[in-house]
Amino acid sequence: MPDSQVLELPARITNDPVTPVNTNAPTVQQTPVTYKSATQVHAMDVPLSDDAYKLVGGETKGHYLVGITPTKFLEEFLPWNASTPDIYKQQVPDQAKIYALQSVPPRRGQKESHMYSPFVKALDGWVTGADSGQKLRFGHFAKPDSSCVSMNVDVSTYWEQDYPVIQGPEGPEPGSCTFSHQQTHEELKSDHTHDAFKHSSDEGPMNEATAEDAKETAEGAEATQEANEIFEETADEVSNKVKNTAEETPEDVQTQVGEQGEAPANLIEKVEADTQRGIHTRGQIAAYAGVAMSMAFRTHFFSMLILGKYARLIRWDRRGAIVTNRFDYTKRPELIFTFYLRFGQLSLPQRGFDTSAVALDKINQVLPDKVAHAFDNYYQRSWHKGAKFGHQNNLTNEPQKPANTLPFFRIAVEDRTLDKTESFFIPAPVFRHTYLTPFARASRRFMAFLDDPKDGKMCFLKDSWQEVSARTAPEADIYRKLHAKNVEHIASMRLGGDVAGLETKTQVSFDKLSHSGRYKKLGRMVCHRIILDTVARDLGTFTWCKVLLSCLADVVDAAQQAYKAGVLHRDISAGNVMIVKDKETKELRGILIDWDMCLLIDERKKNYEIRTARTGTWAFISARLLRSSPSKPAVHSLGDDMESVFWVLAYEVLRYTKHNLSPSILFQTMQHLFADAKKSDGIMVGGKGKLSTLISCSAGMTALELADFKMDTLHGVFNVLGTAFKPRYDNEANVKVAKIFKLSADPLINWDSPDDKWFSTFLRQAAEVMAPLGVTPTGLESPTNDSKPPANSALLKRAKLGLYPADYYEMEWLKDENDSERAQSNFIRATASTCMNHIEGISYSTSKRPYVDDDVYDAGSEERAPAKKHRPMS
């Protein structure tokens, strides 16, 4: 790439605060600690349990800004547009709708389900979109969204053309809840005791729960009864209030805010209810909002929480949620009606939609045959025969549907550095459990076909929300910097950059509204997209162990070269190491991707406020960083990234090679190594299992902490690596190593030096002596049977599985071997499995198969039999 196209990175120029900063965390310099989301790894087809919602409710604490008045909320986030005609603003609901809304709270003895029908009756079709002319439809759907682990919010809103219907025996009837098409949604609870929040300006009683926290309190029952007895205002009075609310000026609103009380000077307040009901409700609404934003292309989302006769309005984005104080909508129904009336005249960006990504069916366009064929061909040739996922349907294990029968988007990606914009066809987002957390980077990966009549080709798109920080730079600029420094074994970027206009707004209100004080500041996040010309496959399709080691050696080189170029990766994980095939030599090489969490080394030397949340994927963070504490801070170094490579190797061979561990013992081992987290002094710490594993490996006791591998060479590899890494921990006062574990042959390695090539050299040497010797470390055939490629490049060809059966074997792991069906659907908390970092548009399947090229063997050949004997290929 010419130097003229390379940004000299001062990082993003910004005065925005770095976030989040934890007030209660230790002084851990630069690299700090956030326990990885417990919702990361789930089975795809199992409905979420209440425990999952409680986890989300707990994990999202600190991101809620509470106490804005409903009128201020409407004025700030749903403003009247200048183009909206007065006749639209002056609409008022009729008496029947007002009465229906006021009758939503359940009477004594009635259940929550009573609330759905009157709420829908009150609001269904009362607003017509100012831009589309379509009715805003409301519905409660008995059938959940089968594409999103059977999630189902109580009430969903859709424009008429998107309203879910199916053809029943007697005509059209309601279909199922569909998160991808929702405009807003509403969660209804029977009374205030289910409230997820609390604020000093809330109307109504505090939301205490009973000792059992599962039954209505007497106070709550009285509140629901009272709600149905309050019809103090006539329909005309309510209609006038709707009209007056619509005509309020900013000055009027400001006066009203002053009258009702703004957030106190001390904004730190326990705004998040800590009852079991409150945590569960908070987890529900957070998960619903996260999925609604992720199943479409959105910047933010509006929702409503109904609590008996009370309500809250909420605006969500990737940084946090702004929540109104609780108000009595039976006394002020105009606030509910005005919310939807204002929503109906907003523009698409104001409603939270990203207009650079448009569903083909919305523009009456069909997927071109050339593009559909390319996707079908890619799935079949490249992914079904070597990707991390089988070519199967999410829930039925049926073959993947043809691309021309699936929903697709057309997305524009702009690179302002190159002054260039290109369009791509991408599949619609596919549900992932990471979507359950709304306040996240929300990374999505897509196969993307370049929309160009002459040069159309398959590319790779990454879409994520990135924090604006002085310590790092946009990922696209990181790639430019690395390419300019000729860093090897990284992907080739085509174009990329921040998406104009797509950024969070919650942080703007951080100093104005009450919050829990968990974070000192909330910083701005922006949507960032990159297009890679490199289309790779998952590391977990390595076929032979020697290829795995060779690819990891490439990644070590990449991380060290990047460090010399001034960039520390900080998130080396199984999901961020990929395999590519050299088009000329057909060699399999490793590449290191996902540079969006990296650190600009020069920027770390400057006097920035120290962050206190570790960076990286918990499962692969070094034991040293996981063990850091207020009394023992740690700075993320190159050596920590090198140790992450060790844990990637351990993860891959435990999951995808044969060994002696039973399914339940493997589950426990994975939990011990990759998910050992506990709270200490208010922060999550871990690394105990990793440290004991390093010590055992250094003593030649790999089977003690890892497994007894069928590939015997792996024991020697772990012995040497354990011996090499253990000295990083010898100086820890609280680490006692028995004399038997102290070996005199500890290699003297400077793990923090990018010029120390011992690690990559050892991995390649180990790969060369590893069976089968008829295969090179890069997956080619070795005619001399010594792991060496042929001297004549014209003779280079891929090794055949038929001749050299794969080491790859997916080991079963079960939490409870006596309940295999339930255990298979369970998840390892916080473990970042390669199986979950999948690319959008490729349906999930837990089964993998080793990579094979069409030129390796004929599907009908007898050469396939030996591979089947080693591992079934179906």
Secondary structure, DSSP 8 states (H G I E B T S, - for coil): --GGG-------------S--BTTS----B-------TTSS--TTS---HHHHHHHHHHTTT-EEEEE-HHHHHHHHS---TTS-HHHHT----HHHHHHHHT-S--TT--GGGGHHHHHHHHTT--B-TTT--BEEEE--SB-BTTTTTB--SEEEEEGGG--EEEETTEEEE-B--GGG-SEEEEEESSGGG-SB--TT-SSS-----SSSSS--HHHHHHHHHHTT---S-HHHHHHHHHHHHH--HHHHHHHHHHH----SS-B---B--SHHHHHHHHHHHHHHHHHHHTTTBSEEEEEEEETTEEEEEEEESS-EEEE--EETTT-THHHHHHHHHHHTS-HHHHTB-TTEEEGGGGT----HHHHHHHHHHIIIIITTTSSS-SB-TTT--B---GGGS-EEEEEEEETTTTEEEEEEEE-----GGGG-SSS---EEEEEEE--TTT--EEEEEEEEEE--TT---HHHHHHHHHHTT-SSB--EEEEEEEEEEE--GGGGTTTSBB-SSBS----EEEEEEEES---EEGGG-SSHHHHHHHHHHHHHHHHHHHHTTEE-----GGGEEEEE-TTT--EEEEE---TT-EEHHHHTS------S--S-GGGS-HHHHT-BTTB--B--HHHHHHHHHHHHHHHHHHHB-BS--HHHHHHHHHHHH--EEEETTEEEE-HHHHHHHHHHHTT-HHHHS--BSSTHHHHHHHHHHHHHGGGGTT-TT----GGG--TT-----TT-TT--HHHHHHHHHHHHSS-TTB-TTSBB-TTSSS---SSGGG--B--TTTS--SB------S-TTSHHHHHH---TT---GGGS--BTS---S-------TTT--TTSTTHHHHHHHS---
